[in-house]
Amino acid sequence: AMLEIMLDAGINYIDTAESYGNGRDEIAIGEVIKKRNRKSIFITSKLSLRKKIHKGQPNSPNPKMPGKVTNRLYRLHDDSRLSKC
């Protein structure tokens, strides 16, 4: 309900992450925005880096990132970008 009120008021920027509700928030957001003009809504999301393996070693890209991006787009009902992953 709050997201619909926000969108009706003209706010069109949504920030999310898989870690917010373990992906459940993305499902809820997807259900709301699939009924709207998706091109007018901007969504940002975040991915985490792989945990440090050894002390002093920098974080490195998570090898599961491409799949995580695809899953995120699926949950957000963003079919227009699924073919680009």
C-alpha atoms as an extended CHARMM CRD file, in Angstrom:
* protein
*
        85  EXT
         1         1  ALA       CA              0.0000000000        0.0000000000        0.0000000000  PROA      1               0.0000000000
         2         2  MET       CA              2.7880000000        2.4370000000        0.8840000000  PROA      2               0.0000000000
         3         3  LEU       CA              4.5630000000        1.8400000000       -2.4280000000  PROA      3               0.0000000000
         4         4  GLU       CA              1.3450000000        2.5180000000       -4.3520000000  PROA      4               0.0000000000
         5         5  ILE       CA              0.7980000000        5.7560000000       -2.4090000000  PROA      5               0.0000000000
         6         6  MET       CA              4.3740000000        6.7930000000       -3.1450000000  PROA      6               0.0000000000
         7         7  LEU       CA              4.0250000000        6.0800000000       -6.8820000000  PROA      7               0.0000000000
         8         8  ASP       CA              0.6480000000        7.8520000000       -7.0280000000  PROA      8               0.0000000000
         9         9  ALA       CA              2.3240000000       10.9060000000       -5.4680000000  PROA      9               0.0000000000
        10        10  GLY       CA              4.8620000000       10.9600000000       -8.3100000000  PROA      10              0.0000000000
        11        11  ILE       CA              7.8470000000        9.4560000000       -6.5130000000  PROA      11              0.0000000000
        12        12  ASN       CA              9.3480000000        7.0880000000       -9.0730000000  PROA      12              0.0000000000
        13        13  TYR       CA             12.6730000000        6.0010000000       -7.5470000000  PROA      13              0.0000000000
        14        14  ILE       CA             12.9130000000        2.7380000000       -5.5850000000  PROA      14              0.0000000000
        15        15  ASP       CA             16.0570000000        1.4810000000       -3.8700000000  PROA      15              0.0000000000
        16        16  THR       CA             16.1960000000       -2.1760000000       -2.8510000000  PROA      16              0.0000000000
        17        17  ALA       CA             18.5700000000       -5.0640000000       -2.2140000000  PROA      17              0.0000000000
        18        18  GLU       CA             18.2650000000       -8.8350000000       -2.0560000000  PROA      18              0.0000000000
        19        19  SER       CA             19.2100000000       -8.6680000000        1.6150000000  PROA      19              0.0000000000
        20        20  TYR       CA             16.1160000000       -6.5630000000        2.3950000000  PROA      20              0.0000000000
        21        21  GLY       CA             13.6990000000       -9.2770000000        3.4550000000  PROA      21              0.0000000000
        22        22  ASN       CA             15.7690000000      -11.9850000000        1.7520000000  PROA      22              0.0000000000
        23        23  GLY       CA             14.3140000000      -11.0240000000       -1.6470000000  PROA      23              0.0000000000
        24        24  ARG       CA             10.6980000000      -10.7850000000       -0.4610000000  PROA      24              0.0000000000
        25        25  ASP       CA             10.6740000000       -7.0050000000       -0.8500000000  PROA      25              0.0000000000
        26        26  GLU       CA             11.6370000000       -7.3790000000       -4.5180000000  PROA      26              0.0000000000
        27        27  ILE       CA              8.6860000000       -9.7270000000       -5.0360000000  PROA      27              0.0000000000
        28        28  ALA       CA              6.3400000000       -7.1890000000       -3.4080000000  PROA      28              0.0000000000
        29        29  ILE       CA              7.8000000000       -4.3310000000       -5.4710000000  PROA      29              0.0000000000
        30        30  GLY       CA              7.4690000000       -6.4230000000       -8.6350000000  PROA      30              0.0000000000
        31        31  GLU       CA              3.7950000000       -7.1280000000       -7.9560000000  PROA      31              0.0000000000
        32        32  VAL       CA              3.0700000000       -3.4070000000       -7.6340000000  PROA      32              0.0000000000
        33        33  ILE       CA              5.1100000000       -2.1360000000      -10.5810000000  PROA      33              0.0000000000
        34        34  LYS       CA              3.9340000000       -4.7900000000      -13.0510000000  PROA      34              0.0000000000
        35        35  LYS       CA              0.5640000000       -2.9850000000      -13.0140000000  PROA      35              0.0000000000
        36        36  ARG       CA              2.1860000000        0.3430000000      -13.8690000000  PROA      36              0.0000000000
        37        37  ASN       CA              4.2030000000        2.0000000000      -16.6130000000  PROA      37              0.0000000000
        38        38  ARG       CA              7.5600000000        0.3650000000      -15.8420000000  PROA      38              0.0000000000
        39        39  LYS       CA              9.4670000000        2.8370000000      -18.0230000000  PROA      39              0.0000000000
        40        40  SER       CA              8.5700000000        5.6540000000      -15.6440000000  PROA      40              0.0000000000
        41        41  ILE       CA              9.8890000000        3.8460000000      -12.5310000000  PROA      41              0.0000000000
        42        42  PHE       CA             13.5930000000        3.7480000000      -11.6690000000  PROA      42              0.0000000000
        43        43  ILE       CA             14.8730000000        0.9120000000       -9.4920000000  PROA      43              0.0000000000
        44        44  THR       CA             18.3270000000        0.4450000000       -8.0310000000  PROA      44              0.0000000000
        45        45  SER       CA             19.5100000000       -2.6550000000       -6.2580000000  PROA      45              0.0000000000
        46        46  LYS       CA             22.7270000000       -3.8320000000       -4.7070000000  PROA      46              0.0000000000
        47        47  LEU       CA             24.8270000000       -6.9930000000       -4.8620000000  PROA      47              0.0000000000
        48        48  SER       CA             27.3040000000       -8.0550000000       -2.2390000000  PROA      48              0.0000000000
        49        49  LEU       CA             30.8990000000       -9.0090000000       -2.8240000000  PROA      49              0.0000000000
        50        50  ARG       CA             32.2540000000      -12.3700000000       -1.8090000000  PROA      50              0.0000000000
        51        51  LYS       CA             33.4570000000      -12.4920000000        1.7940000000  PROA      51              0.0000000000
        52        52  LYS       CA             37.1600000000      -12.1230000000        2.4700000000  PROA      52              0.0000000000
        53        53  ILE       CA             38.8970000000      -15.4810000000        2.3910000000  PROA      53              0.0000000000
        54        54  HSD       CA             42.0970000000      -14.4110000000        4.1390000000  PROA      54              0.0000000000
        55        55  LYS       CA             42.7740000000      -11.5090000000        6.4430000000  PROA      55              0.0000000000
        56        56  GLY       CA             44.1270000000       -8.5840000000        4.4520000000  PROA      56              0.0000000000
        57        57  GLN       CA             42.8230000000       -9.9150000000        1.1150000000  PROA      57              0.0000000000
        58        58  PRO       CA             40.3940000000       -7.5460000000       -0.6160000000  PROA      58              0.0000000000
        59        59  ASN       CA             36.8650000000       -8.5920000000       -1.4370000000  PROA      59              0.0000000000
        60        60  SER       CA             36.4620000000      -10.0500000000       -4.8920000000  PROA      60              0.0000000000
        61        61  PRO       CA             33.4960000000      -10.2470000000       -7.2730000000  PROA      61              0.0000000000
        62        62  ASN       CA             30.9810000000      -12.9170000000       -6.4260000000  PROA      62              0.0000000000
        63        63  PRO       CA             31.0010000000      -15.5420000000       -9.2200000000  PROA      63              0.0000000000
        64        64  LYS       CA             27.2330000000      -15.9380000000       -8.7780000000  PROA      64              0.0000000000
        65        65  MET       CA             26.5090000000      -12.3060000000       -9.7350000000  PROA      65              0.0000000000
        66        66  PRO       CA             25.0450000000      -12.9550000000      -13.2170000000  PROA      66              0.0000000000
        67        67  GLY       CA             22.5130000000      -15.3960000000      -11.7780000000  PROA      67              0.0000000000
        68        68  LYS       CA             21.7300000000      -13.0560000000       -8.9050000000  PROA      68              0.0000000000
        69        69  VAL       CA             21.0080000000      -10.2330000000      -11.3540000000  PROA      69              0.0000000000
        70        70  THR       CA             18.7180000000      -12.4630000000      -13.4230000000  PROA      70              0.0000000000
        71        71  ASN       CA             16.8560000000      -13.6090000000      -10.2900000000  PROA      71              0.0000000000
        72        72  ARG       CA             16.4530000000      -10.0260000000       -9.1610000000  PROA      72              0.0000000000
        73        73  LEU       CA             15.0040000000       -8.9180000000      -12.5080000000  PROA      73              0.0000000000
        74        74  TYR       CA             12.6180000000      -11.8760000000      -12.4490000000  PROA      74              0.0000000000
        75        75  ARG       CA             11.3620000000      -10.9690000000       -8.9580000000  PROA      75              0.0000000000
        76        76  LEU       CA             10.9050000000       -7.3480000000      -10.0440000000  PROA      76              0.0000000000
        77        77  HSD       CA              8.9590000000       -8.4420000000      -13.1720000000  PROA      77              0.0000000000
        78        78  ASP       CA             11.4660000000       -6.5840000000      -15.3440000000  PROA      78              0.0000000000
        79        79  ASP       CA             11.2530000000       -8.7960000000      -18.4260000000  PROA      79              0.0000000000
        80        80  SER       CA             12.6260000000       -6.0500000000      -20.6770000000  PROA      80              0.0000000000
        81        81  ARG       CA             16.0900000000       -6.5150000000      -19.2180000000  PROA      81              0.0000000000
        82        82  LEU       CA             16.1350000000      -10.2940000000      -18.6700000000  PROA      82              0.0000000000
        83        83  SER       CA             17.3670000000      -10.9590000000      -22.2030000000  PROA      83              0.0000000000
        84        84  LYS       CA             20.4170000000       -8.7320000000      -21.5970000000  PROA      84              0.0000000000
        85        85  CYS       CA             21.7730000000      -10.7660000000      -18.6620000000  PROA      85              0.0000000000
